[in-house]
Amino acid sequence: MEESKKSSYNGYTDARKEANKRYIEKFVEIKVRTTPQHREIVKAHASSTDESVNSFIIRAIDQTIERDNQTK
């Protein structure tokens, strides 16, 4: 009979909690309000380019800023 393998997962440790806290402190949130329909359009587009919604939005912002700066 096959022996069952024990998981090495030790739970959410204090070290992991502190590491997560330090990581999150490097960022700020920008909230955007949109309709559920528009959110689905954004999600579908991001998915079609193999991006997360967050990375797609950041890329769109960066490209728009770059384009706007070129036209000044």
C-alpha positions as CSV (number, residue, x, y, z in Angstrom):
1,M,0.0,0.0,0.0
2,E,1.2,3.5,-0.8
3,E,2.2,5.8,2.0
4,S,0.5,9.1,2.1
5,K,2.8,12.1,2.0
6,K,2.6,14.7,4.7
7,S,2.3,18.3,3.7
8,S,5.2,20.6,4.6
9,Y,2.8,23.5,4.9
10,N,3.2,25.1,8.4
11,G,0.4,27.6,8.1
12,Y,0.5,31.4,8.0
13,T,3.6,32.1,10.0
14,D,4.7,35.3,11.7
15,A,7.6,35.6,9.2
16,R,5.2,35.3,6.2
17,K,2.9,37.9,7.8
18,E,5.8,40.3,8.2
19,A,7.1,39.6,4.7
20,N,3.6,40.3,3.2
21,K,3.3,43.5,5.2
22,R,6.7,44.8,3.9
23,Y,5.7,43.9,0.3
24,I,2.3,45.7,0.6
25,E,3.9,48.8,2.1
26,K,5.7,49.4,-1.2
27,F,2.4,50.1,-3.0
28,V,-0.6,52.4,-2.9
29,E,-4.0,51.7,-4.2
30,I,-5.8,53.7,-6.9
31,K,-9.5,52.9,-7.0
32,V,-11.4,53.1,-10.3
33,R,-15.2,53.0,-10.5
34,T,-16.8,51.3,-13.5
35,T,-19.9,49.5,-14.5
36,P,-19.9,45.7,-14.2
37,Q,-20.2,45.5,-18.0
38,H,-17.1,47.6,-18.5
39,R,-15.2,45.6,-16.0
40,E,-16.0,42.5,-17.9
41,I,-14.7,44.1,-21.1
42,V,-11.5,45.1,-19.4
43,K,-11.1,41.6,-17.9
44,A,-11.7,39.9,-21.3
45,H,-9.2,42.2,-23.0
46,A,-6.5,41.7,-20.4
47,S,-7.1,37.9,-20.6
48,S,-6.8,38.0,-24.3
49,T,-3.3,39.6,-24.0
50,D,-2.3,37.1,-21.2
51,E,-2.2,39.9,-18.6
52,S,-3.8,40.5,-15.3
53,V,-6.3,43.3,-15.1
54,N,-3.8,45.2,-12.9
55,S,-0.9,44.9,-15.3
56,F,-3.1,45.8,-18.2
57,I,-4.4,49.0,-16.4
58,I,-0.8,50.0,-15.5
59,R,0.4,49.4,-19.1
60,A,-2.5,51.5,-20.4
61,I,-1.8,54.3,-18.0
62,D,2.0,54.3,-18.9
63,Q,1.3,54.3,-22.6
64,T,-1.2,57.1,-22.3
65,I,1.3,59.2,-20.3
66,E,4.1,58.5,-22.8
67,R,1.8,59.5,-25.7
68,D,0.6,62.6,-24.0
69,N,4.1,63.7,-23.2
70,Q,5.2,63.2,-26.9
71,T,2.4,65.6,-28.1
72,K,3.4,68.5,-25.8
